[in-house]
């Protein structure tokens, strides 16, 4: 008698109809060990082959191995608490989860139903499919759903008549079009509705406005607001929200980084979004910055320029640390020789390209001047691997995390919590170019931090929209 049959003696038979039975694929647990507690009132069923696969993947220092070990620890805690009720199901509500009120079932008996002969019975995925098919046959009044991150697994499940779903609980947003952009355009009649009782004053050559009105309640701290020239305004209005309450908001005008007099290491902003980005990158009160945008929008160049200016000129930071996920776009070329920094060099082509731009000096400086500038810059920039970040604490550093879209939320948390006093963290990425398996635009660690940090007084975000590489690159981005 298998676990599902044993449940027919359950005193609450209505539960069979009202709640679903989710069969978890191993990759769900290895992607998110807390998925055991994410199915609310519904029940979870784990085939024995899932435990075998967890055991096979638990060795190593990879994120998958760590997640496999954490999932095994959760299961050990759950099973040890109530060994006598494994066949009847172990209640998950007793493990501190507010959302999980369902039960966990483990496969304790062989199944009585075979999968189609076209599927190899020795393969682990197909054994999980066989368990789901058997549970569906034994519980005709209840919906049995296979949950897997594997697309082909879900296709095979539907082909043999088993309902299948992706694991969505890790997604921050269902639609990335709703992702916070860090800016908003003010309506044309904004000042007519909100400008009646405006208070304004000067502070360090910046004008501050305290305004009242219904729209003020929706503003977020450090959100950029703008209004292009129109009927009501002759000049563009660019400001940042520095204070917000129920129906009042305080706006502060921006420093104009499009003007040469405000250049950052010789770089000026070429468009509105780049101007916004430089305002948060150069603000010492903002500890965490996220910049999103497609290739060529200037994310890395602006960040490096701001980092060099604040490290070498303003002396706010002792050095710049740059890191990124080492996910190859094509075939892996194998192990790389050398030290940690030498191994990371092939992955830092973007760094080298942008340093070539930033290290250009006046022709009057000559070869000696250019060489001295290059040595000074390179002495303050360190390239580090993500693999060795755990346990470190960065003091007074300017930390740049490139290609952050390939990080999971857990990896992102590990990196950001390394920041010590006086450290600024800048995350760069394009969520349309995710190369990591099982990560999507909605579940990326970059999407996760953008959504969770919005509105914090010491964080800023800008989505860069306009490419500034060349007319060829801009046209290719549109038509290809």
N, C-alpha and C positions, 0 to 999 in steps of 0.2 A: 504494500500500500504506500503510495507516494504522499508527499507533503500536502498536496492539494486535496486528496481524498480524505486525509486526516481532518481537514478543516470542516467536513460536513457535520461533525458533531458540535460545531461551534454554536453556542446558545443564541447568537445573533446572526441568523441566516441572511437578514436583509443586507448585511454588509457585503455579501457576495455580489449583489446587484448594484448597490449604490456606489461602491468604490471600485477602482480599477486595480489590476494586478500588474505591476511593472516588472518585467524581466530585464535585469541590467546586464549589458555587455561589459566586458572587462575594461574596455577603453574609456568608459564613462567614469569608473572608479579611479583609473590612472590619470584622468584629466582633472577630476574634482573629487577628492576623497569625501568631502562633506555632502556629496550627492545622496548619500544614505539618508540624510535628514531633510531633503529638499522636495519630497513628494506629498507633503501636507497629509491629508487623511487617507491617502491611498497606500496600498501594501506593496512591498518589494520582495522579489523572489531572486535568489542568487543560485544559478546552476553550479554544480561542483567543479566543472571545468573552469569557471571564473576564478575560483579560489586557486586552482592549479596555475592559471596564468599569472595571477598576482604573485604567487610564490616564485615563478620563473623570472619575473621582472623586478624583484625587490633588491637585487644586488646592483651596486654602482652608485655614482654620485650625480646622476642625471636627474632632471625634474621628474621624469616618469618613474624612476626608481624610488625617489623620495615619496611621491604620491602613493605608489604601491605599498610602501611600508606604512604610511599613515592610514591607508584604507584597511590594512591588516590589523593595525592597532585598534581602530574603531570597531572592527568586527569582533576582535578578541574581547573587548570590553563589553560589547552587547551580548555576545554568546555566554560569557562567563557569569553575567548577572542573572541569567535564568536558563540554565542548561536543560531543565526539565520540560520547557515549553517550546523547544525548537520546532517540533512538528506542528504545534498549534499556532506558532507565530510568536515572536517576541515583540512586545510593545516598545515603540521607539520614543514615546513621549517621556519616558522616565530618564532620558539621557540629556536633559537640559535644553532640548530643542522646543521652542515655542510653536513652531509650524508643523512638526511631524507628529501626527496622532495615529499613523498607520502601524503596521507590523512588518517585521522582517522574517522571511521564510528562507530556509536553506534546503537545498535538494538532499534528501536523506535516503532516497530509494531509487532504483533504476527506473527509467521511463518505460512505458508500455506501447510506444508508438514510434515507428521509423520515419525518417525523412525520405523524400523521393530518391530513387537510385541515381539520379543525375548529380546529386550532391555527395561529395566524398565524405563518408562517415567518420574518418579519422581526423578530419580538420576540426579545430576547436570552434571556429565560427559556426560550422554546421551542427555541431553537438549542442550549441546554445539554441540554434534554430529548432532542433528536435525537441528540446525541453519546452520551448515556447509553444510549439505545435501540440505537444502532449497536454500541457496545462489548458490550452484552449479547448481541446477535445474533452477533458475531464471536467471543465467548468463552463458548460454551454450558456449558463445564465449570466456570465460575468465577462467583462471586457479584459482580455489579456493583451498587453502592449509590450513589444520589444523596444528598449531604448538603447540606441547605439550612436556613436560618433562616426561610424564607418558607413559611408554612402552605399557601397556595394552590399554590405550586410543588410541594410534597410531594403534595398531593391530585391534581394533574394527572399527576405521575409515576406514582402508583399506578394511576390510571385507564388509562394506556397500557401498564401491565404492568412498570414499572420500580420496583424496591425503593427506598424513600426513608426517610431518618431525619433527625431534628433533630440539631444539633451539641450534644452533652451535656458535652463535656470542660471547658467553662467553668463548670459547675455545682459549687458548693461542697458542696451536699447534694442528694440526690435527693428527700428528704422533709423539708420545713421544720418538721415537727412534732418532728424530732430536733435542731432548732437549740438551742444553749445558751441557757438562760433566765437564768443568773446566780444562781439560787437553787435550793435543794432542801429538802424537808421531811424532818426526821429521823423515823425510825420510833418508835413508842411505846416499844419496849424498848431504845432507843438507850443510855440511861444505865445500864440494867441490864447491858448487854454491854460498854460502853466506859467506865463510870464507876468501875471498881474502883480504879485507880491514877491518879486525876485529880490533877494539880497545878494550883493556882490562885493568882493573885497580882493585886495592884492596880497600875494604871499610869494616871495622870492621870484618876482617877475612872472608869476602865473596868476590868472584870474580865477577865482572860485565863485560859483553861483549856488545859492540855496533856493531851490524851487519847490513848489507844492502842486499837487494834482494827482488824479487817479492813476496815471501811468507810472508815477514814481514808485509805487508799491511793487512793480514788477522788475525794477532794476536790480542788478546784482553788483556787489562791491567789486571794483576793478574791471567792470565791464565798460567797453568803449562805446560812446554814442557819437553820432555824427549827423550833420545835415549839410548837403551840398547846396551851392547857391541856387536860389529860387525866387519866388515872389516876395517872401518875407525877409530873406537874408541876401546881401550882396556878396558876402565872403563865406567860404566854407567854415563850418563850426565843428571842431574836433575836441572832444573832452573825454575824461574818464570819471567814472562814478567812485568817489572816495568815501561817501557816507550814504546810508540808506535806512529809512525808517518806514513806518506804515504808509504815509502819504507825503513824505518829504524826501528829497535827495540832494546831495551836495555834489556838484560837478566841478572838476578842475580842468582847465585848458591844458593842452599838451605842449611839450617842447617840440619845435618844428625841426625834425631831423632830416627834412628834405633840403634844408638850407646848408650851404657849404660851411658856414660859421659854426654849425653844430655837428660837424662830421665826426664819426666814430672810427678812429684809426684809418682815416681817409675815406671811409664809406659813408654815403648819404642814402637816405631812403628814396626809392624810385616810385613808390605808390603809397596810397593811404594805409594799406595793411602793413607794409614794411615800417612805416612811421609809427604805427601802433606797437609793432613788435619791438622796435628799439626803445620805446618809452617804458615797456615793462622789463626789458633786458638791462637797461641802464639804471633802473630804480633799485637802490640798495635795500629798500624796505620790502621788496618782493623776493621771497626765498625760493619760490617754485614757479617755473614758466613752462608752458607747453606750446609748441608751435606745430601746427598741422598744415599740410599743403603738398601739392604734387611736386615732382622734380622740377628744379629751375626757379622756384619761387623765392629763393634766397635764405632759406632757413639756416643752413650751416654757415654761410658767409656772415650774416648778421650776428649770429651767436658768437662766432669766433672773434669778430671785430669787437663786440661788446666785452667779451672775456679778456682780450688783450688790453683794451683800454682800461678796464677796471683792475687788472692785475699789474700791468707795467706802469701805467700813468697814475691811477688813483690809489694804488697799493691796498685795495680792499681785499684782495685774495692773494694767497701765496703762490698758487700755480693753477693751471688749467688741466683737468683730467678728462680725457675723452674715451668713451667705450661704446661698444655696439654688439649686437648679437651676431655671431659668426654663422649665418645661414647662407650657403652658396646659392646663386641663381641657377647655375647649370650643374655639370658634373663636378663632383668633389675631386680636387687634384691631389689629395693625400695629405700626409703630415708635412708640416713646415719646419725647417731647421731654425736654430737660434734661440735667443732669449724671448721672454714674454712679449716685449715690445717689438722685436723683430718678427715674431710669429703673427702679430696683429697688423703689421705694416701693409700686407696685401689687402686687408679689409678696410684700410683707411685711405683709399684713393680720394674720397671726397675731401678729407682733411688736407692732403697734399695739394689738390687743385685749388682749394680756397686759400691756402697759405701762400701759393704763388701770387695770388692777387694781392693779399695783405702785406706781403714783404716787399712790394715795389716801393722804392723811395725816389726822391728827386735825382735827376741825372747828375746834379752837382755833387751828390754824395760819392759817386765813383764806386769802383768794385769793392774797396775796403769798407765803405759805409754800408753797402748792401750786404756784404758778408757778415759784418758785425750785427746788423739788424736780424739777419737770419739766425745767427747763433744765439742771440738774446731770446728770440721768440721760441726757438726749439728747446731752449733750456727750461722754459716755463710751461711747456706742453708735454704732458705724459699720456701715453696710450696704454690703457689697461684692459685686461680681459675680464668679462663678466664672471668667468669661472672662479675667480679668486676674490670676489667682492664680499662674500659672506664673512661676518665677524669683524669687518673693518669699520673704522670711524674716520670720516674726512673732516678735518678742521680747517676753516678758512680756505676752502677750495671752490673753484668754479667747475662744477661737474656737468659734462655734456653727455647725454645718452642718445646716441644716434640710432636710427632705424628702430625706434621704440615700439613700432606697431607689431613687431615680432615677439614682444615680451608678453607673458601671461600676467594676469593681475597679481598673482603671488610673487613672481619674479620682480615685478615693478615695486611691490611693497618692500621686498628685500633690499632693493637698491636705494629707494628713497629714504628708508629708515637708517641708512648708513650716514646720513648727513649730520654732522656735528655743528657746534656753534660757528656762525660766520660763513657757512657754506651755502652756495646757491646751486640749485639743480635745474637744468634745462633739458627737457625731453623733446626730441625732434622726430617726426615721422609722417608717413603717408598711409592712412588706413586702407587705401585702395591697393597697396602693394604688400600684402601679408604673405610670407613664405613659410610660416610655421604650420605644421599639420594640426588640425583640429581647432585652430584659431580662426575666427571670422571678424568682420568689421565690428560686429556687435559685442564680441567677447574679448577683443584685444585689450591688453593691459593699458595701452595708450587711451583708448576710449574710456576705460574704467577710471583712470585718474582725471581725465578732463571732466567727466561727469561728477566725480566725487569732490574735486577741489574747487569747483565753480562757486564763487561768492565768498571764498575765504579771503580775509584782508591781506594776506601775504602771498597770494598766488595770482598769476595772470595767464590768460590764454588768448591766442590769436590764430585764426584760420586764414592762412595766406592763399590768395585766389589767383593772382596774376603772375604768370611766368615772366622772368626777366632775362632769360638766357639769350635767345635770338629769335628772329622771326621764323626761322626754320623749326626750332624746337617748339615754339608756340603753335605753329600750324600742325606739326606732327601730333602734338597732344590733343588737338581738336579732331583731326580726321582719322587717326589710326586707332 
